[in-house]
Amino acid sequence: MVIQRDGLITFGGDGPPIVLLHGLMGRATTWWRVARRLEPYGRVHGLDARGHGRGPRGGPWRTERFADDVASVLRTFGEPAVLIGHSMGGLHAWVTAATHPELVRAVVCEDFAPDQRGRTVDTWRGYFESWPVPFRSLAHVREFFGDTGDYFIECVEEREDGYHLIASLPDLYEIAAEWGRRDFWEFVERVKCPLLAIEGERTAMPHGQQAELAARVPGGLGRHIVVQGAGHVVHDEAPETYLGAVEAFLSDVLGQPFAS
C-alpha cells in the first residue's frame, strides 16, 4: 500500500483505475479488505475525503466541492475510473459521475439515499456524543461497535489519553447538515454510466429510495440489490455478498478480471 499526495492511497493491482470513497467519519484505509479482493479488476485506490484522514482541510462542506476534489484526482489517471462509495462516498461518487461524466466509467453506491430532507444533525449528534471517547484501546473500539468494530478501528487515532475519532465532529455535523436541507435527485438523473445501488436490509436510509435511485438513472443503466441481514456498513457486515455483487458488476462493465 502506497500513500500518495492529498490522502490518495494506492492499494495495488493493474488495469483501469478503481477508486474507493469512504463514508462520513471514515478514511481510505477502511477499504483495505475490499481493495485486496478488487485488485484483479484494476488498479485500486482509496481517497480520503476533505476533512478526513490525510485529505484536504477546510470547507465549504458542500457536496459539489467534494465531487470536484474527486475529479481532480481522476484527471491524473488518464482514463475514466470506476467509483465505489459507501454512504457519503456513494453520494460523492454519483455526483462526480453527473458533473464530470468524462472521468467516470461506472459507480457503485452503498447505502445512501438522495432525499433526506428534514433530518437534522441532532439525529447524528446524540449518537456520536454517546461514544466513550477516549477509547482505552483498539479492543475497546471493537467491543463498543460490535459487528462494525473493524471498520471503526480505521476511523480512530491514538493520542496521549487514548483513541479518538480522526475527523472533527463539528465538521462532520456541518457535512451531514447539508443532506437534511436539499435532495440530490437532479444528479442521479444526469448520470450517464452504469450504477449499482447496494442497500442493507436494515438500512437507516428512507425506505424505497435506493431502488428508485437505480430506476432513475437514465437509459436503464441502474441496478439495485438488497443485502439480507446487513445494516448500513454492508461491506463489513456481509462482505462476501457485497463483494460478489461488486465483482459481478465489475465483470460486466470492465470485462473479465485483469491478472494481478
C-alpha positions in Angstrom: 0.0 0.0 0.0 1.4 3.4 -1.1 0.3 6.7 0.4 0.4 9.5 -2.1 -0.5 13.1 -2.1 -3.6 14.6 -0.6 -4.7 11.3 1.1 -4.7 9.2 -2.1 -3.7 5.6 -1.3 -2.8 3.0 -4.0 -3.6 -0.5 -2.7 -2.4 -2.3 -5.8 -3.4 -4.1 -9.0 -3.1 -3.3 -12.6 -5.6 -2.1 -15.2 -8.3 0.6 -15.2 -8.5 2.8 -12.1 -10.9 1.9 -9.4 -11.4 4.5 -6.6 -12.9 3.7 -3.2 -14.7 6.6 -1.4 -15.4 6.2 2.3 -18.3 7.3 4.4 -18.7 10.1 6.9 -16.1 9.9 9.7 -14.1 7.2 7.8 -10.9 7.3 5.7 -9.5 5.4 2.8 -7.9 2.6 4.9 -11.4 1.4 5.9 -11.5 -0.2 2.5 -8.4 -2.3 2.7 -10.2 -5.7 2.8 -12.4 -4.8 -0.2 -9.4 -3.3 -2.1 -7.5 -6.6 -1.9 -10.3 -8.5 -3.5 -10.8 -6.0 -6.3 -7.1 -5.9 -7.4 -7.7 -8.4 -10.2 -10.1 -6.0 -11.8 -7.8 -2.9 -12.0 -5.5 -0.5 -10.2 -7.3 0.1 -6.8 -7.0 3.4 -5.0 -8.7 4.9 -1.9 -9.2 8.6 -1.3 -9.5 10.4 2.0 -12.3 13.0 1.6 -11.9 16.6 2.6 -11.8 16.9 6.4 -11.0 13.2 6.8 -7.7 11.3 7.3 -5.0 12.9 5.1 -7.4 14.7 2.9 -7.5 18.5 2.4 -8.7 20.6 5.4 -11.3 23.3 5.4 -14.7 23.8 3.9 -17.0 24.9 2.5 -18.6 21.5 3.1 -20.7 21.3 0.0 -21.2 18.1 -1.9 -20.1 19.7 -5.2 -16.8 20.6 -3.6 -16.2 17.0 -2.6 -17.0 15.9 -6.1 -14.5 18.4 -7.5 -11.9 17.0 -5.2 -12.6 13.5 -6.5 -12.5 14.8 -10.1 -9.1 16.5 -9.6 -7.6 13.1 -8.7 -9.4 11.3 -11.5 -7.8 13.6 -14.1 -4.4 12.3 -13.1 -5.2 8.8 -14.3 -5.6 9.4 -18.0 -8.7 7.3 -18.4 -12.1 7.0 -16.7 -12.4 5.4 -13.3 -14.9 3.2 -11.5 -16.0 4.9 -8.3 -17.1 2.7 -5.4 -18.6 4.6 -2.5 -20.0 3.9 0.9 -22.7 6.2 2.3 -21.4 9.7 1.9 -18.8 8.3 -0.6 -21.7 6.9 -2.6 -23.2 10.3 -2.9 -19.9 11.8 -3.9 -19.5 9.0 -6.5 -22.7 9.7 -8.3 -22.4 13.5 -8.1 -18.9 13.2 -9.6 -20.3 11.0 -12.4 -23.0 13.6 -13.0 -20.8 16.6 -13.0 -17.7 15.1 -14.6 -19.1 12.3 -16.8 -15.9 12.0 -18.9 -14.0 10.9 -15.8 -16.3 8.1 -14.6 -16.8 4.7 -16.2 -19.2 3.2 -13.6 -20.5 3.8 -10.0 -21.2 1.6 -7.0 -23.2 3.3 -4.2 -23.6 1.5 -0.9 -26.5 2.5 1.3 -27.2 6.2 0.7 -30.5 7.9 -0.3 -30.8 11.0 -2.4 -33.5 12.8 -0.3 -33.1 13.1 3.4 -34.6 16.5 3.8 -36.0 17.1 7.3 -33.4 15.0 9.0 -31.4 17.2 11.3 -27.8 17.0 12.7 -29.4 16.2 16.0 -30.2 12.7 14.6 -26.4 12.1 14.5 -25.2 14.3 17.4 -26.7 12.2 20.2 -25.2 9.0 18.7 -21.7 10.5 18.3 -21.7 12.1 21.7 -22.7 8.8 23.4 -19.3 7.3 22.4 -17.0 6.6 25.4 -14.2 8.8 24.0 -11.3 8.5 24.5 -11.5 4.7 23.9 -9.0 2.8 26.1 -7.7 0.6 23.3 -8.4 -0.7 19.9 -10.0 -3.7 21.6 -12.4 -1.3 23.4 -13.3 0.3 20.0 -14.0 -3.2 18.5 -16.1 -4.2 21.6 -18.1 -0.9 21.6 -19.1 -1.1 17.9 -19.7 -4.8 17.6 -20.2 -6.0 14.1 -18.7 -2.8 12.6 -15.8 -2.7 15.1 -13.2 -3.5 12.4 -14.5 -0.5 10.4 -14.3 1.9 13.3 -10.8 0.8 14.2 -9.7 2.5 11.0 -11.6 5.7 12.0 -9.7 6.4 15.2 -6.1 7.5 16.1 -4.1 7.2 19.2 -3.4 10.3 21.4 -1.9 10.6 24.8 -5.1 9.8 26.7 -6.4 7.1 24.4 -8.1 6.7 21.0 -10.1 9.5 19.4 -12.0 9.9 16.1 -9.7 11.3 13.5 -12.2 13.7 11.9 -13.6 16.8 13.7 -17.1 16.3 15.0 -18.2 20.0 14.2 -17.0 19.4 10.6 -19.0 16.2 10.4 -22.1 17.9 11.7 -21.8 20.6 9.1 -21.3 18.0 6.3 -24.4 16.0 7.4 -26.5 19.1 7.9 -26.4 19.7 4.1 -28.1 16.4 3.5 -31.1 17.5 5.6 -31.5 20.7 3.6 -31.5 19.5 -0.1 -32.1 16.5 -2.2 -29.8 15.1 -4.9 -32.1 13.6 -7.5 -31.0 16.0 -10.2 -27.5 14.5 -10.1 -28.9 10.9 -10.3 -30.8 11.9 -13.4 -27.6 13.2 -15.0 -25.6 10.0 -14.5 -24.6 8.6 -17.9 -22.8 5.4 -16.8 -23.8 2.1 -15.2 -24.7 2.4 -11.5 -25.2 -0.3 -8.9 -27.0 0.6 -5.7 -26.3 -1.8 -2.8 -28.8 -1.5 0.1 -28.6 -3.1 3.5 -31.8 -4.8 4.6 -31.6 -2.9 7.9 -30.7 0.4 6.2 -31.1 3.7 8.2 -32.0 5.4 4.9 -35.6 6.4 3.9 -37.5 3.4 2.6 -37.6 2.8 -1.1 -35.3 5.5 -2.3 -32.3 3.3 -3.2 -34.4 1.2 -5.6 -35.8 4.5 -7.0 -32.2 5.8 -7.3 -31.3 2.9 -9.6 -34.6 3.2 -11.6 -34.0 6.9 -12.2 -30.5 6.5 -13.8 -31.2 7.3 -17.5 -31.0 4.6 -20.1 -31.8 1.7 -17.8 -28.2 1.7 -16.6 -29.1 1.5 -12.9 -29.3 -1.7 -10.8 -30.4 -2.3 -7.2 -29.9 -5.1 -4.7 -30.8 -5.5 -1.1 -28.4 -7.5 1.1 -30.3 -9.5 3.7 -29.3 -9.1 7.3 -26.9 -6.2 6.7 -27.1 -2.7 8.1 -25.5 0.4 6.9 -21.9 -0.8 6.5 -22.8 -3.6 4.1 -19.2 -4.3 3.0 -18.2 -5.1 6.6 -21.4 -6.8 7.8 -21.9 -9.0 4.8 -18.6 -8.9 2.9 -19.0 -12.0 0.7 -22.4 -11.0 -0.5 -21.2 -7.4 -1.1 -18.1 -8.5 -2.9 -20.0 -11.0 -5.0 -22.3 -8.2 -6.3 -19.5 -5.8 -6.9 -17.3 -8.3 -8.7 -20.2 -9.3 -11.0 -20.8 -5.7 -11.7 -17.1 -5.0 -12.5 -17.0 -8.1 -14.7 -19.9 -6.6 -16.7 -18.5 -3.1 -17.0 -14.8 -3.9 -17.3 -14.8 -7.4 -18.8 -13.1 -10.4 -17.2 -10.8 -9.7 -14.2 -7.3 -8.5 -15.1 -4.4 -10.6 -13.9 -2.9 -9.2 -10.7 
